[in-house]
């Protein structure tokens, strides 16, 4: 579903990674309206998927989706959505219990890498 969302964003003329002006076409307005209404649902679903024990490939796909959505929200100046997705990723980097503070899981490491990538690539789009 999210792949379709990114295709729609590109078809509507939104260039990911580039700050956008106000939506001007009907496609852009519809996409912005849909994202405004549904970003919290997307976040909740992706957080639930990320919390599950999944294999490395599925985890990476979920993290890539987070990264693309953060990019899209940053491009559209949806700061609350962008920051909420970044916060969710930062929380996922941390071990969930005191026992594992010395041993990071593969998922913690993958998530940390995505966080660094976002900070490196999209740093100019954050405030």
Buried (B, 14 or more C-beta within 10 A) or exposed (E): EBEEBBEBBEEBEBEBEEEBEEBEEEBBEEBBEEBEEEBEEBBEBBBEBBEEEBEEEEBBBBBEBBBBBBBBBBBBBBEEBBBBBBEBBEEBBEBEEEEEEEEBEEBBEBBBEBBEEBEEEBEEBEE
